[in-house]
Amino acid sequence: MSSRRQLPWIAFASVCIFWGTTSPAIRFAVRYFQPLLLSGTRFAIAGGLLLAALIAFGNRPEQWSVVLFRCLPGGLALALANSLTCVGFKTVESGQGALLLATTALWISIIDGFWPGSARRASPLAWLGLAIGLGGVALLINTRHASPTSMLGGAVLLFSSLFWASSSVWQWRHPSHLSPLLEAAVQMLIAACVTIPIAYLIGERWSSQLPAAAWGAFWFLVVTGSLIGFVSFVYILRQLPPKIVGLYTYVNPVVATWAGWWWLNESIHPLLWPASALVLGSVALVRFAESRQAGRRGVADDATLTPLEPSA
């Protein structure tokens, strides 16, 4: 497979791994940082660093107003979804929270399939893969028991997943036609400009004393969650079909559960082993279904890496 065809899958793997580890990192960081300030500040730093690097290497758009207009929907969606995620993780454990966010894959498939004018329909084999993935998620849910205090946080995370899925499909069907790095940088800066003022308005403030471990979690989120994970996500939205993109939410709970056990001493149930097999198996099955469907249409395999033209 050529490097051009491998790159989307490398970016997909980055999203699976790094966004999986952000769940326990957020869970740990919100013990010390206020959730909206944590979200907005990490995007301000990551977006600022990325944009400065792009400008330094000559990637300077001629019309900034056009760039801002095209990035505004994604930036607003990022602000809301990530803020809700940080709020939810104040009361929900990292593994359980990642499982709730895994419903994003199901929402993406439903929303994309019923989008007005959509010509893309998942094959029965792809739906079987999605069902197997949900079965693995359900099995993982049985390894944890939500307390009454975490129910509200769980509802917040579910709403975040629904909103993020809707935004992902919309952005995939209405591409900005900007470079992925520029789009990611501007979206993060828009999210920061929205989130930080709201955080101060509702009374969030920085703590005067924070341990080194808290700052370590913060910078981990800046580098892996924003600079690597979000940039990779913006890229794969353009290169892979939404039903494939959404599969990262199946892998994230497995990564988050193991990372939570390693970093935060969260318990691991024996059912994690068969659940992990179901989750990862679903990713392989849906990928196989997409390739098989493309072959039956008589097109090259890399056609599955090219999104359809957006609907009007």
N, C-alpha and C positions, 0 to 999 in steps of 0.2 A: 504494500500500500504506500502511495506516495506521501511525502511530507505534507503536501497541501490537504490531502484527505485525512491525514492523521491529526492535524492540528485541532479540528473541532472536538475530537474525542479526548485529546489531551486536556483541552479546556474544560470539557465535561467532567473528566476525572478530578480536576482541580476543584470544581464546584462541589462535587460529591465529598471530597476529603476535607477541604478547608471550611466549607460552610457547615459540615458536620461537627468539626471541632469548635466552631464559634458558639454552639449551644452551651456547652459547659463553661466556656470563657465568659459569655454574657451572664450566665447564672452566677458565676463567681463575682464578676465586676459589679453587678447591681447590688451586691452587699455593701459596696462602698460608694458607688456613683449613683446619682439620681438618673432614672432611665432616659428621659428625653435629652438631658445634657450629655449623657454617655453617647447616645445615638448621634446627636447633632455635631458634637465636637470631633468624634472620630471621622465623620464624613467631611467636616471642614478641613481637617489635617490631610486626609488621604486625597480628597479632591484637589486641594491646593497644591500638594506635592506633585500629583500627576499632571495637572494643568501647567505648572511651572516647568516641568520636564519637557512637555510637548512644545511649549513656546520656545524653550531653549534650543530645541532641535529643529526649529523652523516650522512647526505645525501651528500656524497662526491663521485662523479663519478671516476672511475678508469682511464678513458681515456677522458681527456678534449678536445682533438682534435676531437674525434668523436662527442661529445656533440655540439661543435661549428659548425661542418659541418652540423649536422642535424638541428640545429636551425637557420642557416644562412638565408635560404629563408624567413622564417617567420619574422626574425629580420629586413631584408631589406624591406619587405612589410610593416611592422609596421612603419618603419622610413618614408617611402614615404607617406603612406596613412595618418598618423597622422599629418605630416608636412603640407600636402595639406589642411587638415581639419582646422588646426590653421590659415593658410593663408586665407582660405575662410571665416572664421568667423570674420575677420577684417572688412569686408564690408557687411556681411549677418547677419540678426538677428537670435537669437538662435532658435526660433521656425521654421522659414523658412528654416534655415540650416539643422535642424534635418529632416525636410520633404524631402529635396533634398537627404540627405543620406539614406532615407527610400527606395530609389530605389535599394539599395543593395539587398533587399529580392528578387526583380524581377530578378536582374542579377544572383543571386545565383541559382534560379530555372532554368533559361535558360541555364547557363553554365553547371550546374550539369546534366541536362537532355540530353544535346548534347555532353557531355564528351565522348571521344572515349572509347568504351567498356562498357559504363554505362548500367547497367541492371535496374536501378531505374527510374521509370516514375511516375509522379504524377497522381493521379486519377482525374477524372473530378470534383469531389467534392473538392479536394484540390486546383485545379486551380480556382474553383469558390471562395474559401476562399481567395486566393491570389488576385483575381480580386476585391472582396469586400474591401480588405485592401487597394488596390490602389485607389479605389473609395473614401475611407475615407481620404487618403492622398491628393487626388485631391480636395476634399471638403475643407480640411484644407488650401491648397494652396490659395484657393479663399478668405481666410480671410486676406491675406496679399498681398501687391502690391510691387513688386521689383522695386527699383529705378535704373536708368541707372548705377550708381556707383556700384551697387551690382551684376550686370549681370556677370562680370568677376569672382567675388567670387563664384557665383552660379555655373558657369562652372567648376571651380576648385573643388568644392564639389562633383559635378556629376562625374568628373573623379576619384576622391578619392573613391567614392562608387563603381565604376566599377572595379577599381584595387583591392580594398579590397575584393570584392566578388570573383574575380578570385583567389586571394591568399587563401581565406577561403576554397574554393572547392579543390584547389591543396593540401593544408595541410591536409584536411580531408581524401583525397585519398592517401596521402603519409605520414602516421604518423611517428613521430620521434621515437616512442617506449620509450620515456623518461617519467619521472613523470611530470604531468601537472605543478606543482610548479617550478620544475627545468627548464622546457622548457620555461615557462613564464618569469622567471628571466633572463635567458640567452638571450632570444629574446629582452627583454627590454634593456639589456646592449649593445647588438649589435646595436639596433636602436640608442641608445645614442652615441655610438662610431662613427656612420655614421653622425648623424644629427648635433652634436655640432661642429665638425671641419668645416662642410659646412656653418653653421651659422656664424662662425667667418670669413670665407673666403669671404662671401658676405657682411660683414660689420656690422653684428648684435652685439650689446654690451649690457651689463647690465646697467640699469639706477642707478645712485647713490642714488636717493631718490624715494622710493616706499612706498605708504600708507599701513597701516596694512590690509586694505580690500584686496589689491592686493595679499599680502602674504597669506591671508586666502583662496583666490581662488586657489592659487598655491598649497597649502598643501591639499586642498580639492580634487584637481585633482590627486595628488600623491596617496592619500589614497583610494578614491572611484573609480576614473577612472582607475588607474593602479593596485594597490595592490588587490582591490576587483573585479572590473569590468573585467580587462584583464585576470586575473587568472581564473575567472569564464568562460570567453569566450574560453580560451584554453581548459578548461575541457569539456565544452559542445560540442566543435568540435569533441571530441572523443566519446561522448555518445549519441548525437542526430543527425538525418539526416540533411543534409544541408538546406532542405526546411523548417525545423522546426527552425533551428538556425537562419536563415535569418529573421524570424518573429519578432525578437527583434527590427528590424529597423522600424516596424510598431508601436510598443508601444513607442519607444523613442520620436517621435514627440509630442505625447500627453503629456508625462512627461515633455519634454523640453518647450512646450508652456506654461504649467501651472507654471513651475519653472521660466521661463522668465518673466511671469506676476508678480509673487511673488517677485522675487529678483531684476529684472531690470525694472519693471514698463512697460513691453511691453504689448500692447493692446490685448484683447481677443474678438473675434467676436462671436456673438451668434451661428454661424454655428459650433463652436467647439463642442457643445454638440452632435449633430447627427454624426459628424465626429468621435468623440471619440468612440461612440457606434459601428460604422462600423469597426474601426481599431481593437478594442478589440474583437469584434465579429468574425473578420477574424482569429484571433489567436485561438479562441476556435474551429472554424469550421475546420481549417487545422489539429489541434490536433485530432479532432474527425475522420477526414478522414483518417489520418495515422493509428489510432487504428482500424478502420473498415476494412481497407485494410489488415492489419496484421491478423485480425480475419478470413477474407476470405481465406487467405493463410494457415489457420490452425496452426498458430504459436502463441506462448505466447505473451502477451502484451508487455513484456519488450524487445521483438525483435525490436521494434521500437526505443529502446534506444541504440541499438548496430549498429554502422555503418557497411556498407558492406566492404569487403576487398578492399583495394585500387587497382585501375586499373594498369596494367603493363605499 
